[in-house]
Amino acid sequence: CPEFHEAGWAEIVAGKCVNLDAVHSIISSSRTIDKCTETIGDIEIKFSGTSAAVSKKITTAAQWSAAWNRAARAIKFAFPHREDELSTYGEYINDKSNRRLERTHERVIRFDKVVRNRVANTCRVKLSDLQPSPTSMNKQSTSGAQARAKSAFSRREPCHKWNAGECTRSAQTRRYAHVC
């Protein structure tokens, strides 16, 4: 079992977005890692953990990469079938960071947070499904990145009115997919 903090394991098992700032804080601190055991029904889960508070924000590509690699190892341990998805996404974000000046890495990091949160909240989308436009990270605000990520994924969400036979919108004006 890879070394990872308790709250991070809980996020992974629950299918939530792992807080990479917390992972970075733990990596860059000198805190010890405690061994923990949790029992859920008849299943006993043993893991390493600490409940360190987030005190350091990721600001560079190197920090993001170190935290991502640690989190990806833990996710792969829990969900081995996601290995290709995690590797592809990590390479994608690292490539985006490597093509930019260090002072703009925070834009890539904000974009990553938006994407990972959106994927964690959407069961049908994987990290490796994302193919954003080259301008996705050129906006200053996170809200712009959130809107782009939302619009990229909302096209995949089904129209509930269509499935109930109640949608009156045309293909040009509809926001959601007319699929079953």
Disulfide bonds with the S-S distance in Angstrom:
none
